[in-house]
Structures are given as structure tokens and as C-alpha cells.
Amino acid sequence: MSLFADTTPDLPPRDVRRNRTGWSILGLALVGITAVAFIPAPYVIEKPGPVFDTLGSVSVEGEEVPLIDIPDAETYETEGTLDMLTVSVAGNREQRPGWFEIAASWLDPSNAVVPLNEIYPEGVTVEDTTTQSNIDMVNSQKQAIAAALTNLGYELPTTLTVAGTQEGAPAEGMLEAGDTIESLNGQTFSDVSELQAAIAANGVEDAASITIVRDGTEATVEIVPTLSSGDAPVPILGISVGNDYAFPIDVKIQLEKVGGPSAGMMFALGIIDKLTPGALNGGENVAGTGTITVDGDVGPIGGIRQKLYGAVDAGAEWFLAPEDNCDEVVGHVPDGLTVFAVGTLDESLAALSAIDTGEGLSALPTCAAQ
């Protein structure tokens, strides 16, 4: 007599075959699901990126340096933080995320799944996108310095200078790096956004008359714009342009491996805080985002929801958001964060003053109230 009886019933041959077939189908299904999960998707993922305090320090080539350095002017002690936010993008045309990553990101409120063409338009290489992002960052720093110094009463002469042309673009062979753009169709400009608007107004049917200065000599060229690639095409010349200012004091913004124009407002606030007595933020932890023009207009940016979560993760309690991004903010503010809507540098300064004193906070515009 056996101590352990075999209780497994004998299966008829047909049932055995059915059992094996069922397991085979299940195995094939799992293999198929696994394979599909890792098939590259036509999307990229936006996530909260690193956070940088414009009043603090950063590592540049292994050395800790002030993010904003003003060596030749009197500066003042600051308190708290004025954080600028970034967005990390997972994926590009050469290395797209799989459907498993996409599905996980759809379930994460701090992430956004974005069509690939919105970030990397067809015909534009990853290198082109990175180059333009770096140019946008340099321009935003110049705009921020100009906006801050203008707000403080300085006079700033400005010029628009061509940084380069895109291969195959209408401007290739017509404009060169170093050319100064004096006017387009007789209109002069104080910043790149005004030039872009003039090109858009010209359209793609007629040539734009562009007056430039090259090597000290003035000349006029005629260029017909073309439509940009992507889901929202606009007339372009195919040039990268930067603002050049004659700054009365030396302001250095030192930040590596970060691109885009969205930190302009926070750079400007950091500069003003360092050049004026007292703490603009009252020693509070404040974060924010938005482009800036020399006239102090705050513009919309991408990835606002990711930046809201990035701000909370960094310990911010207050957030300054461009009013033009409010439709993306409503209903997506993380717990513990108060968001104020701003449209100008003066409005952001007023918000900081209210945060400092604790007075007038309820009167400040919020995205939820719009």
C-alpha cells in the first residue's frame, strides 16, 4: 500500500490533446501580446524633467557655479526658490517607446503621450530639433536679461542676427550666419516673435523683401517663404535667428544640456531678484514657466502639466503659469500647489509681492477662475 496515492485521473487521449492545444494557444497569445507590447509606437512620452532654482547653483563642467551670475553689478541676498521646470521626452524617430511604455504613461497623470510628429516633424532630424532647442534656450536667456533690465529702467539697443539656415530651405544661399536683419517688407522688429509673425503675414505666394547688413554693407534679398512641416504648418524662411542686445551690465546664465524657450520668465525674475534688495518671493518656494519678450510679455509653453508635477516634486507651493496655458492647467493641478495665471512680467512680480506679504492673494487671477 502506497503512502501517497496517485489521485490524478486518467484522461482520454482526446482530452489530453485538447489540454495541450489550449496551453499552446495560451502560450502563443502571451508571446503575441509581449511582442506587440514592445513594438515601437508612433508616440513619444513627456515626463517631468529636472528642476533648477534660478537663485541657486548648478554644476557646469564639474564645478558648482551660480545659475545666474552678475559679476560687475551690486547684487543682493535672496531667499527661497524661483524654480524653472523642464520636460523630459522619452523617444525620438530613431528610438521610439513601445506600446507597454505608452500604456503605462496613459495611466500616469504626470506623463503625456504625444504624437511623434508634434515633437519630431517629418523631414526634421533629431539633430536639427536639438540644435533649434539649444538656439531657443540661448534666445530665451537673452530675452530674459533684456526683459529684466528693461523692467529695471535700462535702455537696450537690439538687433536680429541670423544664426544659420536649414538645408534646402528658401533662405539657403540667400542669407548667411552673421547677417543682421534690418527689416522685412519695411517692418522692423524688436524680437524674433515679431519677425515670425511678419513672415506668417507675408504668406507663401509672394516674395518677402528682406533688408540685411552683411559685413557692414546693406543689401536687400527677395525670398519666397515655404510652409513648415508638422501638423500645424506655418510660413517660414528656414533660418535660425537670435536677438543680440548691447547689455549695459554683464549677466551670465549658466545651464548645460537644457533647451527650449520656456524658462524665460523665471530667468527674468531671478535676475530682478538678485539686482534688487529683499526677497521677491518672501523666502517661499515658488516655481513657474513661460516664455518672455523684451517688453515683458509672458507666452505659452509646452508640457505645462508635467511641469506642475515637477514643481510639487521639488517642494514648490506656488506656481506661476502663463495665462494662455490655463485651459491645460484646469483640473490638473496636483494637491498642495496653488497656481496663479500671469500674462506679463509685471503680473508675475505682483504675484510674488502678494506671496511675500500674504496680502491680496485672493485677488490674483487663477486658471480655475478663468
C-alpha positions in Angstrom: 0.0 0.0 0.0 1.4 3.4 -1.0 1.5 6.2 1.5 0.7 8.7 -1.3 -1.9 7.6 -3.7 -1.9 9.0 -7.2 -5.3 10.8 -7.4 -4.8 12.2 -10.9 -7.5 10.7 -13.1 -6.6 9.1 -16.4 -7.5 11.4 -19.3 -8.8 10.1 -22.5 -6.4 10.7 -25.4 -8.7 13.3 -26.9 -8.8 15.3 -23.6 -5.0 15.2 -23.4 -4.7 16.7 -26.9 -7.3 19.4 -26.1 -5.4 20.3 -22.9 -2.1 20.6 -24.8 -3.7 22.6 -27.6 -5.2 25.0 -25.0 -1.8 25.6 -23.4 -0.2 26.1 -26.8 -2.8 28.7 -27.8 -2.3 30.5 -24.4 1.4 30.4 -24.9 1.2 31.8 -28.4 -1.2 34.6 -27.2 1.2 35.6 -24.4 4.1 35.7 -26.9 2.0 37.8 -29.3 1.0 40.2 -26.5 4.6 40.5 -25.4 5.8 41.1 -28.9 3.1 43.8 -29.5 3.9 45.5 -26.2 7.4 46.2 -27.4 6.6 47.2 -31.0 7.7 50.9 -31.4 4.7 53.2 -31.2 4.2 56.4 -33.2 4.3 58.4 -30.0 6.8 59.9 -27.5 6.3 60.4 -23.8 6.7 63.7 -22.0 7.6 63.4 -18.3 8.6 65.8 -15.5 12.2 66.7 -16.0 14.9 68.2 -13.8 14.1 71.3 -11.8 16.6 74.2 -11.4 16.5 77.1 -8.9 17.3 80.3 -10.8 18.5 81.7 -7.4 20.8 78.7 -6.8 23.8 77.0 -8.3 24.3 74.3 -10.9 27.1 72.1 -12.0 29.0 73.2 -15.1 31.9 71.1 -16.3 32.1 69.6 -12.8 32.2 72.9 -11.0 29.4 74.4 -8.9 28.6 77.9 -10.2 25.6 80.3 -9.8 22.9 79.7 -12.3 22.6 83.4 -12.7 25.9 85.3 -12.2 26.1 89.1 -12.3 29.8 89.8 -11.6 30.0 93.5 -12.3 26.9 94.9 -10.6 25.8 95.2 -7.0 23.7 92.1 -6.1 21.6 91.2 -3.0 21.0 88.1 -0.9 18.0 86.0 -2.0 15.8 83.6 -0.1 13.6 80.7 -1.0 13.5 79.4 -4.6 12.4 80.6 -8.0 12.4 77.3 -9.8 12.4 76.8 -13.6 10.9 73.5 -14.8 11.8 71.2 -17.6 10.2 68.3 -19.5 12.0 65.1 -20.4 11.0 63.5 -23.7 11.3 59.7 -23.9 11.7 58.6 -27.5 12.5 60.0 -30.9 12.4 58.9 -34.6 15.3 56.6 -34.2 14.3 55.1 -30.9 10.5 55.1 -30.2 8.9 53.8 -27.0 7.0 50.5 -27.1 3.3 50.1 -26.5 3.9 48.8 -23.0 5.6 52.1 -22.1 2.8 54.1 -23.8 0.1 52.2 -21.9 1.8 52.8 -18.6 2.1 56.5 -19.4 -1.5 56.8 -20.3 -2.3 55.7 -16.7 0.2 58.2 -15.1 -1.2 61.7 -14.7 2.2 63.3 -14.6 3.1 61.9 -18.1 1.7 62.8 -21.5 1.6 60.7 -24.7 2.3 62.9 -27.7 2.2 62.1 -31.4 5.8 61.7 -32.7 5.3 64.3 -35.4 4.5 67.0 -32.9 7.9 66.8 -31.3 9.9 65.5 -34.3 8.2 66.6 -37.6 8.9 64.5 -40.7 11.9 65.7 -42.6 13.5 67.2 -39.5 16.3 65.2 -37.9 16.8 64.7 -34.1 20.0 66.8 -34.5 18.0 69.6 -36.2 15.5 69.5 -33.3 18.2 69.6 -30.7 20.0 72.4 -32.5 16.9 74.5 -32.6 16.1 73.8 -29.0 19.5 75.0 -28.0 19.1 78.2 -30.1 15.7 78.7 -28.4 17.4 78.4 -25.0 20.1 81.0 -25.9 17.4 83.3 -27.3 15.3 82.9 -24.1 18.2 83.8 -21.9 18.9 87.0 -24.0 15.2 87.9 -23.9 15.1 87.3 -20.1 18.1 89.5 -19.5 16.6 92.2 -21.8 13.2 92.0 -20.1 14.7 92.1 -16.6 17.0 95.1 -17.4 14.2 96.9 -19.3 11.9 96.4 -16.3 14.7 98.0 -14.1 14.9 101.0 -16.3 17.9 100.2 -18.6 17.9 101.2 -22.3 18.8 98.3 -24.7 19.6 98.6 -28.4 18.7 95.3 -30.1 19.4 93.6 -33.5 18.2 90.3 -35.0 21.1 88.1 -36.3 20.9 85.0 -38.5 22.5 82.0 -36.7 22.2 79.6 -39.7 19.9 78.3 -42.5 18.3 74.9 -42.9 19.4 72.7 -45.8 17.0 73.0 -48.8 15.2 75.9 -47.2 14.2 79.1 -49.2 16.8 81.1 -47.3 19.7 78.7 -48.1 22.2 80.6 -50.3 20.4 83.9 -49.7 21.1 84.5 -46.1 24.2 83.6 -44.1 25.1 83.2 -40.4 26.0 86.7 -39.1 23.6 88.6 -41.3 21.7 91.3 -39.4 18.1 91.5 -40.3 17.1 95.2 -40.6 13.5 94.8 -41.9 11.1 92.6 -43.7 8.7 94.3 -46.1 9.6 97.6 -44.5 8.8 96.4 -40.9 11.4 96.5 -38.2 11.5 94.1 -35.2 12.5 94.1 -31.6 12.4 90.3 -31.2 12.2 87.0 -33.1 8.5 86.5 -32.4 7.7 89.8 -34.3 9.8 88.6 -37.3 8.0 85.2 -37.3 4.6 87.0 -37.3 5.7 89.1 -40.3 6.8 86.0 -42.2 3.5 84.4 -41.5 1.6 87.5 -42.6 3.6 87.5 -45.9 2.4 84.0 -46.7 3.9 81.6 -49.3 2.6 83.1 -52.5 4.8 86.3 -52.7 8.4 87.0 -52.0 9.3 88.8 -48.8 11.7 91.8 -49.2 14.3 91.4 -46.6 16.9 94.1 -45.8 20.1 92.8 -44.2 23.5 94.1 -43.2 26.4 91.7 -44.1 30.0 92.6 -43.3 28.9 96.3 -42.8 27.1 96.5 -46.2 23.4 96.8 -46.5 21.6 94.7 -49.1 18.0 93.6 -49.9 17.1 90.0 -50.9 13.8 88.6 -52.1 12.8 85.2 -50.6 9.5 83.3 -51.0 8.6 81.5 -47.7 7.6 77.9 -47.6 5.3 76.0 -45.2 6.9 74.2 -42.3 6.4 70.5 -41.8 4.3 69.1 -39.0 0.6 69.1 -38.0 0.3 72.9 -37.9 2.4 74.3 -40.8 3.2 78.0 -40.9 5.2 80.1 -43.5 8.9 80.0 -42.8 12.2 81.1 -44.4 14.2 78.2 -42.9 16.5 80.3 -40.7 17.6 80.3 -37.1 17.6 83.9 -35.7 18.8 85.2 -32.4 18.4 88.5 -30.6 21.5 90.5 -29.9 21.5 93.2 -27.3 24.0 95.7 -26.1 23.7 95.0 -22.4 24.9 97.7 -20.0 25.9 95.1 -17.4 27.2 91.5 -17.7 24.6 88.9 -16.8 25.6 85.2 -17.3 23.1 82.4 -17.3 24.9 79.1 -16.9 22.9 75.9 -17.6 24.0 72.8 -19.5 22.0 70.3 -21.6 18.7 72.2 -21.3 16.9 73.6 -24.3 13.8 75.4 -25.3 12.4 78.9 -24.6 10.1 78.2 -21.7 12.3 79.3 -18.8 12.4 83.0 -19.9 10.1 84.4 -17.3 11.8 82.6 -14.4 15.2 83.7 -15.6 14.0 87.3 -15.7 12.5 87.0 -12.2 15.8 85.6 -10.9 17.8 88.4 -12.4 15.5 91.1 -10.9 15.6 89.4 -7.5 19.4 89.4 -7.5 19.6 93.1 -8.6 17.0 94.4 -6.0 17.1 94.4 -2.2 14.9 91.9 -0.4 13.4 88.6 -1.5 10.8 88.9 -4.2 9.2 85.6 -3.1 9.3 86.4 0.7 11.5 83.3 1.1 8.9 81.0 -0.2 9.4 78.1 -2.7 7.9 79.3 -6.0 8.1 77.7 -9.4 6.9 78.9 -12.8 7.2 78.7 -16.5 6.6 80.8 -19.6 8.4 82.5 -22.5 9.3 86.2 -22.2 9.7 89.0 -24.6 11.9 92.1 -24.2 8.6 94.0 -23.5 7.8 91.6 -20.7 5.0 89.6 -22.3 4.7 86.1 -20.9 3.9 83.4 -23.6 2.6 79.9 -23.5 4.8 76.8 -23.3 4.6 73.0 -23.8 4.4 70.4 -21.2 2.6 72.5 -18.6 1.1 69.5 -16.8 4.4 67.8 -16.5 5.9 71.0 -15.0 3.1 71.2 -12.4 4.1 67.8 -11.1 7.8 68.6 -11.4 7.2 71.7 -9.2 5.4 69.7 -6.5 8.1 67.1 -6.5 10.7 69.8 -6.0 8.8 71.2 -3.0 7.1 74.3 -4.5 3.9 75.5 -3.0 3.2 78.3 -5.5 3.3 78.2 -9.3 3.2 81.0 -11.9 1.6 79.8 -15.2 1.2 81.6 -18.5 -2.5 82.6 -18.8 -2.5 81.2 -22.3 -1.9 77.7 -20.8 -4.8 77.9 -18.4 -7.0 75.5 -20.5 -4.4 72.8 -19.9 -4.0 73.6 -16.2 -7.6 73.5 -15.1 -8.4 70.1 -13.5 -4.7 69.0 -13.5 -3.2 70.9 -10.5 -1.6 68.5 -8.1 -2.5 68.7 -4.4 -0.5 71.2 -2.4 0.1 73.6 -5.3 -1.5 77.0 -5.8 -1.4 78.3 -9.4 -1.6 81.9 -10.4 -2.1 83.0 -14.1 0.2 85.7 -15.4 0.4 87.4 -18.8 3.3 89.8 -18.2 6.4 90.2 -16.2 4.7 92.9 -14.1 1.9 90.5 -13.2 4.4 87.8 -12.1 6.1 90.4 -10.0 2.8 91.4 -8.5 2.1 87.7 -7.7 5.4 87.4 -5.9 4.7 90.5 -3.9 1.4 89.1 -2.8 3.1 85.8 -1.8 5.8 87.8 0.1 3.3 89.9 2.1 0.4 87.5 2.2 -1.9 90.3 1.1 -4.0 90.3 -2.0 -3.6 86.6 -2.7 -7.3 86.1 -3.2 -7.4 88.9 -5.8 -4.8 87.3 -8.0 -6.1 85.6 -11.2 -6.0 81.9 -11.2 -6.6 79.4 -14.0 -9.5 77.9 -12.2 -11.2 81.3 -12.2 -10.9 81.9 -15.9 
